[in-house]
Amino acid sequence: MTDFKPSLTELAVKAKKSMIMGVGGGGDVILGVPLANYLSLLGSEKIYMGGVSSQWWNPAGGSHLENFVLAPLVYDVAQMENAELWQPMLSHVNPATTFEGNRPAEAAVSEVVPWDVFIGGLSKGVVGLRDSLTEFIADQGIDLFVGADIGAHSFHDGKETSPPFTSLVSLMSLSAMIQLDCPTVYGFAGYTVDAEMEIEELDERVGRIMQAGGFLGAYGLTPKDVHDYLKACEAFPDPIEPMVARAAQGDLGLTQVPVISPWGRRAYITPLAAIYLFLDPKIMVEAVSTCVKELMDTTSIEEAESIYYEKVGLFPETWTPRVINYVGQRGSRKLHRE
């Protein structure tokens, strides 16, 4: 009898307690909403949903029209206010949770979902996140862990036509995931909506993982998922996350997405953007995202940044200047002309 690798669906049917973590920070927690709906339908009686401690906050205040935030802030979950620390690098959040006056995406989304919402900390590197997740999974008897991601930024292998822009946080999360002691699946939606990779290149990377036996099924958004997803997007506005639900509503084709620079980048949105593809994260790392291994033993965000830059050869998004001030730039040009 052939020994098949179990799909996400087969794993979920057996899971009574599940954990879903948005791996890229920002609004990636929103990607967990349809997955939590799906796991609930399949029988999960307890679901924990969350993300990691990386947010694209505007440190100077002001509107998005005045400032374009270029880099995320990785913060210490133990320093949040109105939150319950489950583990040193894992915190239970609610709508009142803040960090230095800013409300994380996870706290905002917790106001509109029925599940316990958490934030996993990255400030102590991959080791800190891994150890806290491992302890929590053992204590709570978690049967299934799903990492949720958007777009292409976890699939870089160093051979792209253009370098990745926002991969460090996702690769750190993926590095922690492959070291967990329970069934673990990587699920991503929004195929190329982040404009981090050409669609032909992403096809090649995903195909390589499939050829290695790492494809674990797929799931398409239902009408209820679209409704719940957009409700979460209203709770925490994000320029990229809504595109998954909009794709399910037929908003397809070439579009300019507001990422990476004030001018944005062009992306081609297909119906596949509304479908989650599930992959074996260990095979994904072996076949494509090989630089994940370099980050496995990091014990601080600073160490992860240095390794990412010096050994992997990529510039970490966390080193980018945080803000471009449009008003200031326009004023400077005017004064220069005068």
N, C-alpha and C positions, 0 to 999 in steps of 0.2 A: 504494500500500500504506500502511495506517495505521501511524504511528510510535507505538507504545505505550511508555509509561514502564515500565521494567523493575521487576518486583516484587522483594520481598526474596528470594523463593525463586529467581528467575532470577539475581539478582546473586550469591546464595550458591553456586549450582551452578558458577559461573565462578571463584569465589574459592578460592585455595589457602591463603591466610593471612588470618585474620580477627581482629578486635579487638572485644570487647564491653565496654562501660563502663556501670556503674550510675550514673545521672546525679544522683541525689538524696542521695548519701552514706548514712550509716547502714547498714542491711542491704541496700541496693539491689543490691549485688554478687550477692546470692542470685538475683535475677531473671535473671542471666546463665546460670545452670545449665541450664535447659531450652533456652535459645537456643544454648548451646554444644553441647548434645546434637544439636539440629536441624542446626546447621551442619556438625557432624561427619558426620551421615548424608548430607548433601548434598555432601560431598567436601572440606571444609576440612581440610588436613593439619596446619596449625599454628593454634592458637587462643590468644589472650591474653585473659584475663578479669579485670575489676577494677571499681573504683569511684573516688570522689573523696574528698578529705581533709576530710570533714565527719562528725563522730561525736557521738552523743548520750550521751556519757560522763557518769557521775555524779562530779563533782569532789570530793564530800565523802565518797565511799564509802557503805557501808550498803546495805540491800536496797531493792528497788523499793517495798516496802510502807512504808518510812520516807521515801523521797524520790521525787519525781516530777520527771524532767528535762524542762525546758520548752524548752531551746535547745541547738543543736549547737555544738561547738567546731570551727572551721576551723583546721587545724594545718599546719605546714611539713613536707612529706615528706622534706626533706633532713635534718631533725632526728630522724628515726626511728632506732631501734637495731636491729641485725641485719637490715638491708635493703640492697639493691644499687641505687644510683641510676643509672637508665638515661639520664635527661635531668634538667635542673635541677628540673623539676616533674613527674617521672615516676619512680616507684620500684618495683622488683621486691621483693615481700614473700614471707615464708614463715611457718610456724606460730610461730616465735620472735620475730617482729617486734613491736616495741612503740613507743609514744610516751609518754614520761613515765610509764612503768609500765602504761599501758593498751594492750590488744591491739585493733587495728582489726578491723572485721568482715572485711575482705579477708584479713588474716592468719589469722583463725580458719577461714574457709572454705577457705583454701589447703590445710588439713590433710585435706580430704575430697574434693577434686577433682583430676583429672589434669592440669590446664592450668596454664601460668604465670600467676600472679596479680599484679596491679599496683595501685598507687594513683596517681591523677593529682592534682596539687597545685592548690589554689585560692588559696593565700596570696599569690600574685603576680597575682591577678586573672585575667580571661579571657585576656589576652595571654600570661601565663605558661603556662597550661594548653594553650592553642592552639599555641604555639610548640613546646613539648615533644612534644605529640602529633604535630605535623607532622613534626618531625625523626625521631621514632621510626618513623612510618608510611613515610617515605621510606627510611630505613636498612634496615628489615626487609622492605620490599616488601609492605605490607599491601594486600590487594585489597578489603576491605570493613570498614567501621566501623559498629557498631550501638550506639546509646545505649539503655539499658534503664531503664524508669521504672515506678512504681506509682501508681495512682490518678489524680487530676485536677489536681495542683498545677502542672503545666506549661501548662495551658490557660486561664489567667486573662487576660482582656482589659480588666479594669477596670470591667466592667458587671455584675458578679455581685451577687446579693442580699446576700451577706456577703463581706468581704475575704478573700483568701488568707492562710494562716498560715505555710506553710513552702515558699515558692516560690523564694526567692533562689538557693539552691544549684543547684536544677534548671535555672533560667533561665540561670545562668552557664555551666553545662555545655552547655546547648543552644546558647548563643552561641558557644562554642568549636567545637562540632560543625559548625555551618553554615559555618565558615571552613576546614574541612579539605580536603585535595587528593586525596580518594579517594571512591568511592561511600559515602554515609552515609545511614543509616536510623534513624529514631526508632521504638522499639517499646515499647509499654506494656501492662501486664496489671493485674489487680486493679481493674477498672472501678468507680470511686467508693468503694473499700474504705477510703480514707484520710479519708473524710468531709470533704474540702476543698471540695466543690462538690455542689449538688443534681444528681440524675441527669438531670433535664430540661435543666439548663444544660449539662452535659457532652455530652449528646446533640446539643444545638444547636452546640456548638463543634466536635465531631468531624464533624458533618454539614457544617459550613462548609468544613472542610479537604477532605472528600471531594468536595464540589461544585467545589472549585478544582483537582481532579485530584491530590490528595495522598495518596490511599489506595493502599498498596503491598502489600496482602494481609493474611493472618492465620495464626495457628498456635495450635492447642489442645494443652494438656498431655496427654502420654501417661501410662500407668501408670508407666513407668520415670522419666519426668520428675517425677511426684509423689513417688516414692520418693527420688530424688536431691535434689529440692528440700527435702523435709522433713529429710533428712540434713544439708543445709547449715544449715537453721534450728536444728537441734540444736547444731551447732557454734557458731553465733552467735544466741542467742535474741533475737527481735525481736517487738514486739507486733503489727505489721502484716503483714510479709512472709508469714507462714504462711497468711494468708487466701486467697492465690492457690491454693495446693495444696488447702486445705480446701474451697474452692468446687468444685474438680474432684472432690472426694469427696462432694459434695452438701450441704455445710454452707451453706445459703442462707437468704435472708429478712432481716428486720429484726434488727439486732444493735447492741450498744453497743461501739464500738471505743475502745481506750485511747489516744486522741490529743488533743493541743492543750490539754487541761485535766485535772486530776485526776478529773473526773467523766466524761471521754470525750465522744464525740459519737455520734449515731445514724447508721448507714449501712444501705443496703438492698443486700444481696449477691445478685447474679443469676448464672446460669451463665456470663455474659459475663466475669465476673471471672477465669475460668480460661483465657481466650483472650488471646493477644497480638495487638494490632492494630498494623500497621506503617504509618508515615506518612513522607512526605517532609518532613524537618525545615525546609527552606527555605520550602516552601509553608505549613507549620504556622506559621512565624514571620510570614509575610506576611498570612495569613488570620486568625490568632488571637493568638498570643503576641508582639504587636508590641513590647512593652517589652524584648524580648531585644536588639534593636538598640542600645538605650541603653547596654548593658553591654559591647559588643564591644571597646572600646579601654581597658578598665580594667586597671590594672597592680598593683592590690593589693586585698585583700578589703575594706579600709577604703573605698577609692574606690568599689567596687561597692556597698557598703552605703549610702554617701551618695547615689549616683545613684538607687538603688532607692527611697530615702526621699524625696529632694528632687525628682527629675524624674519618676519613675514614680508616686510618691505612695503607696507601700506601706511598711509597717513591716517591716524585715528580721528574720527569725527569730533571727538571730545577735545581735540586740540585746536579746532577751528575758532577764530574770533566769534563771540556769541551773536553780535547784532550788527546789522547795517542800518543806520539811521537815515532814511530818505530825506527827511526835512533838513537835517544838518548838512547832508551832501548838497542839496539844492541851494541852501543858503551859502555854502562855501563857494560854489561855482559863481553865484551871483556877485559875491564880494570880490572874487578874483577878477571878474570881468571889469568891475568898476575900478 
